[in-house]
């Protein structure tokens, strides 16, 4: 007789998976800081931008900027919730969470990369707008006016946070794809255990013939 041993023993979590979990939680923390900074200063930047457009004779409204800021904050909190959930379930060895990390992480990575990259082309877009409306100030003047209402550390900090977020999302995607991570996400199978000595036929656990006091008990026939 053979027995199946249930796979109840806890699996050792590879260091690659542990690091991926830490990075997912770190990405969530970075996003929280970014959302808080947006809540504190995004409206001031929007107000200053509106003043620039008004001086240039361009009709503008804070409604669109406010809506954009609100959407950014809401999406930011959704991203935080997703990152925390992914980190929790990846740490528990969920294959579904691992796949979703690749999918969501890829999308978030592209969005973060676009957000950081777009700031590099802001001056180009602004110079193109000045060709249409010469009343707009130079880009240097635009930056001076817009960021006069926020602390001097705001721009470098948000830039660094954006870069850190890209790294904290990209690395778990790579770590969870490494061969060392694969066994942790495989479904545990019941292990076969060989029969104990003396439990098979012909031993203590098998048929041993009639017992004393039962019909058929006696010396073997000649």
PyMOL commands that set and color helices and strands:
alter all, ss='L'
color gray80, all
select helices_A, chain A and resi 15-55+62-91+95-120+122-132+139-149+153-177+179-185
alter helices_A, ss='H'
color red, helices_A
select strands_A, chain A and resi 3-5+191-193
alter strands_A, ss='S'
color yellow, strands_A
deselect
rebuild
show_as cartoon
